[in-house]
Amino acid sequence: MNKKFLYLTKLSLNKKIKSKWFYVTNLILAIVIIVLINISSIIEFFGGDFDKNTNIIVVDNTSQSFEIFFNNMSTYNEDEKISITKSTEDIKTLEENIEDNDLLIVFNYDDVEYLKAEVISENAIDSLTYQIIFQALNSTKTTVGMIETNIDANILANLSKNITVDRVILSEKNSTDENMNLVMSSVFPTLILPFFMLIIFLVQMVGGEICEEKTTRSMEIIISNVSPKTHLLSKILASNVFVIIQSILLILYVLIAFGISNNIGAASELLDLSSVWDVLKTSGVVDKLYIIIPITLLMIIISFVAYSLVAGILASMTVNIEDFNQLQTPIMLISMAGYYLSIMAAMFDGSIFIRIISYLPFLSVFISPTLFILGQITIVDMLISVIVLIVFVYVLLKLGLKVYKVGILNYSSGNVWKKFANAFKKNE
């Protein structure tokens, strides 16, 4: 039996890995990941202005607005991609010599509003850049207005300063909420999305292969030589090994992309890893990684087995891929619910509902690590989720094999759910 099991597993795995679509898909994935992480360098190579600075030329007809505007821009222009210079040339001359990345700002006195500004450019201005300039202009107008109305210099200086905010949070648990919200709203969904997609891929792969063997009638030949249990377990093992290989390849593509980025000396505009790491450290996630990573990886592997086991059992009751698509819908909805609940977990702070959900198989792999990061559950709760998941897989395997033995050679075209219920009743 062991030889037959290994043979079926190897045959199924080779069928996936040695196919043309596997090489083509991974080639496309590698290219897409490398391009996305190095998008700024690629744009620059083809003559784009992704990282070019904006040059602001100021004509100050008020004799006092330039310095105020310059100081305000220093506050708003944190990435220092906007340079500011003062000019005494004629406006028409400056307009004639203006370039694509140049902006001309002209300050003039106004009897009612104290200060008015004219912004001149060759082309449309980037919305983010314009917003920075607009804020600086507003602040400049306010300061000029104070000067013109003879407000005391000390009062003016104090009013012009940014407000000093001392954050005091009495609850230690809530002291990292602001940073944690950023993690849960941006970083965490990015990390968990590949796992969600792999589950969908795994379910479709296991079910599709079993449906194909039933459709071509090759299932009868296979089952005449091996037991249904050996057949099902070989499909599950081959599919899970394939998904793990694919996950390793994705990580490798990311590392290659960042290696290329470092070699060409240009960091991606889409991924600022240093700032992400700072947020994770501030929120306390880094201190929990030594606990989160091993338990989460264990839950992921067991969940992969659980999802593929359900997919295989349900696929045994179908006679074509359309029937399986009907049966896999609930699985997709469950995994989608787990994905979105993990993102919204912070909204359920202190809720018994979300804590109970974190113990449930299929959902626990999404929610349990999330709640632990948020500090809503302990390591004991995560271990309970793992134990429940293991027990669920064991029970599912015992009961599911009985249904699988009946359904694998059932070619009747009746209602799929009725066939499933009848197969279960026969084995009670």
Summary of the structure (lengths in Angstrom):
residues: 428
radius of gyration: 30.9
end to end distance: 26.8
largest distance: 98.8
contacts: 1256
relative contact order: 0.10
helix: 69%
strand: 7%
